[in-house]
């Protein structure tokens, strides 16, 4: 099996109540809130290496995390900080919207051959240097590059991403 690396996780989580972002910007050191340029408060979590975008509705968009564990730690820390400052919040369920993963087959790929052999493969080298494969199950897109690198986008978790990469590897191995 090929080693899969998580490059980015995008997730949503509700805090269960509306948020006063101006007040929150004062409480959270290092946060940024400029409503004229961006509607959400941006809190960069250096320890967990991701960002939390807090909306006035109480919905948090988490971006840039490389593990689900670091994402959970960041949200737990945010909720604890908010409670400490008198906000009545709770961490709702975390819904992964997109997980981007990469894998490297360590072999050069014959992209024109792959595109000609697989109906779900699109290859327009003048537009994009890789083959684009859109899978129905799991519903993801896998990008294949001549260098043997694969990028999977659109997965709703690690297991679907791994299934997509495995599926693509099996399809191109049988050519």
Helices and strands as residue ranges (DSSP letters): E 4-14, H 21-27, E 41-45, E 50-54, E 59-65, H 68-84, E 94-104, H 111-117, E 121-122, E 131-135, E 140-144, E 149-155, H 158-173
